[in-house]
Amino acid sequence: MWLLDLGNTRLKLARADASGLGTVTALAHGDAGFDAALRDVLGQGAPGEAAWLASVAPEAVRQRVEGALDARGLRPQRAVTRTECAGVRIAYADPERLGVDRFLALLAARDLGGDQLVVSFGSAITVDLLDARGIHHGGLIGIAPAHARQALAARFPALDRGEAPTPAAVAFGADTPEAVAAGARGQALGLVLAAWDDACAALGRPPSLLVGGGDAAAFADALARRLSTRVVHHEAMVLEGLRVYARTVAD
C-alpha cells in the first residue's frame, strides 16, 4: 500500500507492507516539477493498490495529490484524528482540533513503547507528551527558527541584515545575522528543554525524546548533549504512524 504524508511544504510518500516502510521520497509541493515528480514516483507501484493520505496542507494542494492518485487508479483513504486509536487516547476534547500529523506521530511513538516526548521540527515546532499507557497529556506549538528570523526582520528593520552564512553553526553570533540565527535556534532548543523538564515533573520520571520533521537533524545531537535521556531521530514518524493507523482501521 501507499502511504502519503502531505505537510505544509513537502509531501513524503512510501510504499509499505507488513515488514515496514519502503524507501521514503520527499517532494516539495511548491516546486514547479512537483506534479511530474509525483507521477513518476507513483508509477513505481501497481494500479489499484491501497493508498492512505494524511494531510495538513491547503485544500488545493491536497486535491492535486488526490488527482495524481486517481490518475493511477488509486482511491486514497484520508486519515483523521480519533479520540482513541491503536492504544492512544488523545487529550483534546475535540479530535478535529488536533492536527492529524501530530496524532499520527503519537501512534508511531506508542508503537515504540514507553513514555515519549514527541517533537516535530517542521514549519512549526510541535511537542506532545505520551505516557507508557498511551495517554496523551497534551502538547505545545512554537515558532520554527526560520520563521522567527523572518518575524524579527519584519518587525525590527535594524535586525534585517541578511541571512547568516551558516545559521545553525554558532552558539553566539559575532555579527547581527549570526546573532539572530543563534537566538532563534536557542529559542527552539529552549522550548524543547522546558517541555522535557515539565514532562519529567508531570510523569515523575524522564521520558524518551522522539524527534522528527524536516529540521530534526539540526537539533537531535544538540538535545542529546543537554538531556540525560535517549533521543531518537525518526525521519518518517508520521508515515510510520499512518502505517499503524491503516493497519488498525483496516482490522
C-alpha positions in Angstrom: 0.0 0.0 0.0 1.0 3.6 -0.5 1.3 6.0 2.5 1.4 9.7 1.9 2.2 12.5 4.5 1.2 15.8 2.9 2.6 18.7 5.1 2.8 22.4 4.8 5.8 22.4 2.4 6.6 18.8 1.5 4.9 15.5 0.6 6.6 12.4 1.9 5.4 9.1 0.5 6.4 5.5 0.6 5.1 2.0 0.0 4.6 -0.2 3.0 3.9 -3.8 3.8 3.7 -6.0 6.9 7.5 -5.7 7.4 7.5 -1.9 7.4 8.1 1.2 5.3 9.9 1.1 2.0 12.0 3.9 0.5 10.7 7.3 1.6 10.6 10.0 -1.1 10.2 13.7 -0.2 8.9 16.2 -2.7 8.4 20.0 -2.2 4.9 20.7 -3.5 5.9 24.3 -4.2 8.4 23.3 -6.8 7.5 23.6 -10.5 8.2 20.0 -11.2 6.2 18.6 -8.3 3.3 17.1 -10.2 5.6 15.3 -12.7 7.8 14.0 -10.0 4.8 12.7 -8.1 3.6 10.9 -11.2 7.0 9.3 -11.6 7.1 8.0 -8.1 3.6 6.7 -8.2 4.4 4.9 -11.4 6.7 2.6 -9.5 3.7 1.0 -7.9 0.8 -1.0 -9.3 -2.6 0.5 -10.2 -5.3 -0.3 -7.7 -3.0 -0.5 -4.6 -4.4 0.8 -1.3 -3.4 4.3 -0.5 -3.7 6.3 2.7 -3.3 10.0 2.9 -2.7 12.3 5.9 -2.8 16.0 5.0 -2.4 19.3 6.8 -1.8 21.1 3.5 -4.1 23.6 1.9 -7.1 22.0 0.1 -5.8 23.0 -3.4 -2.6 21.1 -2.8 -4.4 18.1 -1.4 -6.7 18.0 -4.4 -3.6 17.9 -6.7 -2.2 15.0 -4.9 -5.5 13.2 -4.9 -5.8 13.8 -8.6 -2.4 12.2 -9.2 -3.5 9.2 -7.2 -6.8 9.0 -9.1 -4.9 9.0 -12.4 -3.1 5.9 -11.2 -6.3 4.1 -10.3 -5.6 4.7 -6.5 -8.5 5.8 -4.3 -6.9 7.3 -1.2 -8.4 7.0 2.2 -7.8 10.0 4.4 -6.6 9.6 7.9 -8.4 11.6 10.5 -7.6 12.3 14.2 -9.6 10.0 16.5 -10.1 10.2 20.3 -8.8 6.7 20.7 -6.8 4.6 18.2 -4.1 1.9 18.4 -3.7 2.2 22.2 -3.5 6.0 22.2 -6.1 8.3 23.8 -5.6 12.0 22.9 -6.0 14.9 25.4 -8.1 17.1 23.1 -11.8 17.1 23.8 -12.5 17.7 20.1 -10.3 15.4 18.0 -10.7 17.6 14.9 -8.6 20.3 16.6 -5.5 18.1 16.9 -3.6 18.1 13.6 -3.5 14.7 12.0 0.3 14.8 11.7 0.6 15.2 15.5 -1.9 12.4 16.0 -0.1 10.0 13.7 3.2 10.8 15.4 1.7 9.8 18.7 0.7 6.4 17.1 4.3 5.9 16.0 5.5 6.8 19.5 3.0 4.4 21.1 4.3 1.7 18.7 7.8 2.2 20.2 6.5 1.9 23.7 7.4 3.7 26.9 7.0 7.4 27.9 7.7 9.6 24.9 8.1 13.3 24.4 7.3 13.7 20.7 8.9 16.7 18.9 8.4 17.7 15.3 10.8 20.4 13.8 8.8 21.4 10.8 7.1 24.6 9.6 6.2 24.9 13.3 7.7 23.1 16.3 5.2 20.8 18.0 5.7 18.9 21.2 3.4 16.3 22.6 3.7 14.1 25.7 2.6 10.5 25.6 2.9 8.2 28.6 3.6 4.5 28.6 -0.1 3.7 29.0 -0.8 5.6 25.7 -2.4 8.6 27.4 -1.7 11.9 25.6 -1.1 14.7 28.1 -1.4 17.4 25.6 1.2 19.5 23.8 2.5 22.8 22.7 3.3 24.6 19.4 6.1 27.0 18.9 7.7 29.0 16.0 10.3 27.5 13.8 13.7 29.2 13.7 13.3 30.3 10.0 10.0 32.0 10.8 11.4 33.6 13.9 14.2 35.1 11.9 11.8 36.4 9.4 9.5 37.8 12.0 12.3 39.7 13.7 13.5 41.2 10.4 9.9 42.3 9.5 9.2 43.8 12.9 12.6 45.4 13.5 14.3 46.7 10.3 17.6 47.3 12.2 17.9 43.5 12.5 17.3 42.9 8.8 21.0 42.5 7.9 20.6 39.4 5.7 20.9 35.7 6.4 23.8 34.2 8.3 26.0 32.1 6.1 25.6 29.1 8.4 22.5 29.8 10.6 22.9 26.7 12.9 26.7 26.7 13.2 27.4 29.0 16.2 26.1 29.3 19.7 27.0 33.1 19.9 27.0 35.3 16.9 29.8 37.7 16.0 27.5 39.8 13.7 23.8 40.6 13.6 22.7 37.8 11.2 24.6 35.2 13.2 23.2 36.5 16.5 19.7 36.4 15.2 20.2 32.9 13.9 21.8 31.8 17.1 18.9 33.3 19.1 16.2 31.7 17.0 17.9 28.3 17.3 18.4 28.7 21.0 14.7 29.6 21.4 13.8 26.4 19.6 16.1 24.3 21.8 14.8 26.1 25.0 11.2 25.3 24.0 12.0 21.6 23.9 14.2 21.6 27.0 11.5 23.3 29.0 8.9 20.9 27.7 11.1 17.9 28.7 11.6 19.3 32.2 7.8 19.8 32.6 7.3 16.3 31.2 9.6 14.9 33.9 7.6 16.7 36.6 4.3 15.5 35.2 5.3 11.9 34.9 7.7 11.7 37.8 10.3 10.2 35.5 12.1 11.2 32.3 10.5 10.3 29.0 12.4 9.3 25.9 12.7 12.0 23.3 11.4 11.2 19.8 12.2 13.9 17.2 11.2 14.2 13.6 10.4 16.8 10.9 12.5 18.4 8.2 14.8 20.3 10.6 15.2 17.5 13.2 18.7 16.5 12.2 19.9 20.0 13.1 18.6 19.6 16.7 18.9 15.9 17.6 22.5 16.0 18.6 22.2 19.3 20.4 19.4 17.9 22.5 21.2 14.7 23.2 24.1 16.7 24.6 21.9 18.5 27.0 19.5 15.8 28.2 20.0 12.7 30.3 17.7 10.7 28.1 17.6 8.7 24.9 17.0 10.9 21.8 15.7 9.0 18.8 15.6 10.8 15.4 12.8 9.3 13.4 12.8 10.7 9.9 9.4 9.3 8.9 7.4 9.1 12.1 4.1 10.5 10.6 4.3 7.8 7.8 5.1 5.2 10.4 2.1 6.4 12.4 0.0 6.3 9.3 1.0 2.7 8.8 -0.2 1.9 12.3 -3.4 3.8 11.6 -4.1 1.9 8.3 -3.4 -1.4 10.0 -5.7 -0.6 12.9 -8.6 0.8 10.8 -8.4 -2.0 8.3 -8.7 -4.5 11.1 
